[in-house]
Structure formats: C-alpha cells, structure tokens
Amino acid sequence: MKRALLVTFAAVAYAWFLADIAWSIAFLADVGSLGISHGPSTPTIWAVLINLSLLGVFAVHHSVMAREGAKRLITRVVPAAAERSTYVLAAAALLALVLWQWRPIGGTVWDISAQPWQLLLWAGYGLGWLVAVAATFMIDHADFVGLRQAASRPGHYRPPVFREQWLYAWVRHPLMLGLLMAFWITPRMSMGHLLFAAASTAYIVIGTRLEEGALRRRYGSSYEDYATRVPALIPGPRRAMRSRATEVTR
C-alpha cells in the first residue's frame, strides 16, 4: 500500500510536469491566451519586477532543492523514495506560477514573417524542445522524474549509470542546450520574451557552474577528463572520446 501511494504521488507530479511542458511550449510560441504576450496589463517597471521575481523564486528552488543538504532535509519529511517526486512537484508548481502570473511587456525586438526564414525558425524552436526532452531519456527518464524511485522496492533502487553517448558525447548539458534553443529561436521576439530568455539564460549559466562544481567534487578526475573532452553547452569538434560509466545522482 505504501508503495502504491508513492507511485500515485510520483504519477501526479509527473502529470503536472508534462502539463507544464505543454504549457511552456505554447507560452514561448505565444499561442493565444497561453502566450507570453498575453496576461494582466501592468506598468512596465512593475511587469519587469514581477517577472524577475517569479523567475528568481523558481531559480532559487531549482538550485537549492537540488543540493545534497536540501535533499537530506526533504527526506526528514517524506520517504526517500518520494524525494525526487517532491522536487518535481514543487518545480512544476512554481513553473506553473511563472507561466500563469507572467506580465506581458510591450515592444518588439524582431518579427520575421518572410519565408522560408519564419518556417526555419519555428523548426529550430521545435528542435530545441526535442533536444531538451530527448536528453532526459538518454540516461533514465523515469529516474529523472522520480517514477523509478517511487516504484522500486525498498533497498532495491540504484541510481542510473551515465554513459558518454548520444548527445552527452557532444555536450555535457544537452538538456540546457535544448532549453536555450527554445528560449532564443523564435520568429517574433517581444520585449517580454527577451526578458524571459535573458534571465533564464543567466540562471542556466550560473546553475550549470554550480552543478559542474558539485560533479567535480563528487567524481574527481573522471569528470575532469570528461569535461576536458566534451564542451559544456556549445557542440564543437569531438576530441578523443572513451566510453565512461558513472553513477548519476541528482
């Protein structure tokens, strides 16, 4: 019964996560009332402050709850098997808050309607989301969203094994690369979209540096070797690559 409750909790968190992904795609594509250019009318200075505050709360949660100390605190309240699902649920709730309460900001940075450029930009936007989602399956998607932890019998859960393959053989953070593509590739860049993209990019740069530090401390020379051969975010010429296998923890 306990495991059934854990799986139900994880499934609810995952369903909210999927709903947020769909909403985010519509949000950045500026689709109808779900789009980034729609929402309560607010004076520009207040819109900027509200939007940055929303993104800041999401960023702080995303970084703090991912640290080992925070994970230990969470497991004092919920079972260890529900720790990842709790993280996913909290992240999904905060992302929904950002998308729901986002204030549009007037002004257009660029607006490309000529073909085939508009179509190519939409294709690049879709590719960004495809890369981001695919990256979660290249190690273990079920583990990434907390489903595997909840479904595993007590004492039988093992972290997934990371292998230097697929997109991870080209960049160390393919999920972040895909998100950056989705943030910036658009045929119409409004001022509100620019604020979202710029602030989110700043967080990705800072968050990636923090994660890199944690990975170097945890895995030492094996991660240093990987980092010297594989770029962090921008794909480049492949250096001599050797297959690696490492336990992944989040």
TAPEMO-V668485 format. One record per residue. N is the residue number from 0. SS is DSSP state (~ for helix, > for strand, _ for the rest). D_FIRST is the distance of its C-alpha to the first C-alpha in whole Angstrom. Layout:
# TAPEMO-V668485
N SS D_FIRST
N SS D_FIRST
This chain:
# TAPEMO-V668485
0 _ 0
1 ~ 4
2 ~ 5
3 ~ 5
4 ~ 6
5 ~ 9
6 ~ 10
7 ~ 11
8 ~ 12
9 ~ 14
10 ~ 15
11 ~ 17
12 ~ 19
13 ~ 20
14 ~ 21
15 ~ 23
16 ~ 24
17 ~ 26
18 ~ 27
19 ~ 29
20 ~ 30
21 ~ 32
22 ~ 33
23 ~ 35
24 ~ 36
25 ~ 38
26 ~ 39
27 ~ 41
28 _ 42
29 _ 43
30 _ 42
31 ~ 43
32 ~ 41
33 ~ 39
34 _ 41
35 _ 42
36 _ 46
37 _ 44
38 _ 43
39 _ 45
40 _ 48
41 _ 49
42 _ 52
43 ~ 52
44 ~ 52
45 ~ 49
46 ~ 47
47 ~ 47
48 ~ 46
49 ~ 43
50 ~ 42
51 ~ 42
52 ~ 40
53 ~ 37
54 ~ 38
55 ~ 38
56 ~ 35
57 ~ 33
58 ~ 35
59 ~ 34
60 ~ 31
61 ~ 30
62 ~ 32
63 ~ 31
64 _ 28
65 _ 28
66 _ 30
67 ~ 28
68 ~ 29
69 ~ 27
70 ~ 24
71 ~ 24
72 ~ 25
73 ~ 22
74 _ 19
75 _ 20
76 _ 19
77 _ 16
78 _ 14
79 ~ 16
80 ~ 14
81 ~ 14
82 ~ 18
83 ~ 19
84 ~ 18
85 ~ 19
86 ~ 22
87 ~ 22
88 ~ 21
89 ~ 24
90 ~ 26
91 ~ 26
92 ~ 26
93 ~ 29
94 ~ 31
95 ~ 30
96 ~ 32
97 ~ 35
98 ~ 35
99 ~ 35
100 ~ 38
101 _ 40
102 _ 44
103 _ 46
104 _ 49
105 _ 52
106 _ 55
107 > 54
108 > 55
109 > 55
110 > 55
111 _ 55
112 _ 56
113 _ 58
114 _ 57
115 _ 56
116 ~ 55
117 ~ 53
118 ~ 51
119 ~ 51
120 ~ 49
121 ~ 46
122 ~ 46
123 ~ 45
124 ~ 43
125 ~ 41
126 ~ 41
127 ~ 40
128 ~ 37
129 ~ 36
130 ~ 37
131 ~ 35
132 ~ 32
133 ~ 33
134 ~ 33
135 ~ 29
136 ~ 29
137 _ 31
138 _ 29
139 _ 25
140 ~ 24
141 ~ 21
142 ~ 21
143 ~ 23
144 _ 21
145 _ 18
146 ~ 16
147 ~ 17
148 ~ 15
149 ~ 12
150 ~ 12
151 _ 13
152 _ 12
153 _ 13
154 _ 17
155 _ 17
156 _ 18
157 _ 22
158 _ 24
159 _ 26
160 > 29
161 > 32
162 > 35
163 _ 38
164 _ 38
165 ~ 38
166 ~ 39
167 ~ 38
168 ~ 41
169 _ 43
170 > 42
171 _ 39
172 _ 37
173 ~ 37
174 ~ 35
175 ~ 37
176 ~ 40
177 ~ 39
178 ~ 38
179 ~ 41
180 ~ 43
181 ~ 41
182 ~ 42
183 ~ 46
184 _ 46
185 _ 47
186 _ 50
187 > 50
188 > 50
189 > 50
190 ~ 51
191 ~ 47
192 ~ 46
193 ~ 48
194 ~ 46
195 ~ 43
196 ~ 44
197 ~ 46
198 ~ 43
199 ~ 40
200 ~ 43
201 ~ 44
202 ~ 40
203 ~ 39
204 ~ 42
205 ~ 41
206 ~ 38
207 ~ 39
208 ~ 41
209 ~ 38
210 ~ 36
211 ~ 39
212 ~ 40
213 ~ 36
214 ~ 36
215 ~ 39
216 ~ 38
217 ~ 35
218 ~ 37
219 _ 41
220 ~ 43
221 ~ 41
222 ~ 40
223 ~ 44
224 ~ 45
225 ~ 43
226 ~ 44
227 ~ 47
228 ~ 47
229 _ 45
230 > 45
231 _ 43
232 _ 43
233 _ 46
234 _ 47
235 _ 50
236 _ 51
237 _ 49
238 _ 50
239 _ 50
240 _ 46
241 _ 44
242 _ 41
243 _ 39
244 > 35
245 > 33
246 > 30
247 _ 29
248 _ 27
249 _ 27
